[in-house]
Amino acid sequence: MSLLDLLRPKGRRKQAPSTDRGILVFANTSEVIRAETVLKAGGWPVTVMGPPPELQRGCDLVVVYPLIETARILSVLEEAGNPPLEAAPLSGPLLKPVDLYQTKDFGRHLMVRAANMKITVDKKTRVIVNVSGGGCPDVPWLARELTGRPLDEAASPRDQGHTLCAYALDLALKEMRRLCSR
């Protein structure tokens, strides 16, 4: 990170070179969610992202982690009964994980998309006006629970559902809260 990056607002800083990061590939979304939970509970700075095209196998999510911690992280995941299919360093420009978020500003409304789920908020009132996307059976129920609620009072979809859609909607809600807190 350059000195100029330190002067930029935190959200606009350049990402650290990916040579110090690795990705963990899992067979399915449930394993990704479990790994993220275990590793965050252990204090590791991990994030969930989309896999680089060259490593797409298993599910559509990977866990990005500090590469120097590979041995300890793999040991912890093995002990938790949740080893990854593969652990790979982010060593080239083609191995860059894909950001899960897309944001669209409609003037009065702001929409955040995470993977296949979208959440839209009235920027003035901070009330959730729409939830859409996904094909999981719990989406209609989650949409009913969230729509019409103030952003800060909405319950975590991850705590209410166990599908990829609930997980993606939870990510979208957290990103929306982050964007609306500025």
Phi, psi and omega in degrees: 000133182274167177299323178298323178296327179293334181275344179284152173304150187306319182290345183254003179291148176292147177290148176297152178305144186281359182292344179260011182238154175226169177234147176250126181255131181238165183286327184210169184297322180300320179293323177297314181297317178296316180297315179301315181298313181297314185289321177293323177296331177277358175091007179280140177278084182251155175224153176258131181220177173281148182286150171297148182306327183290343182242021180284109172201160186073234183260182184269018180228150172226160175256124177265132187219165176289121187301325182297341181265012187307308184299314181294318181295316179297322178296316180296318180292324176297315178298327180280358180072027184222056181287148178283163173292325185203146171238123185227140174286149175272079190261353182219164182295337179279348181259036179271125177295155184264133177295137181279344190260141168228137182239139177226125179260119180257022183090266180286334184244148177237130179245135174241131176247128173237116186055244184257007184247143180233143175227136183236136184233142170285117186294330182284315184265345184061031177260138178288122183254343180200145172228128181210171178103178176071169178225018183280152184294340182270357183299313179301320180293316178297319179298318178297321181290330186264322185296131180093353180267145172297145184308318184282347180257357181287132178288153180294122176300330180295329178282343184256339183228166182230022181255169175302323180297316179296319178296313180296321178295323177296318177298317180296319179296317179296318178295320178298316178299319179297314181294322183279351180275353182287000000 
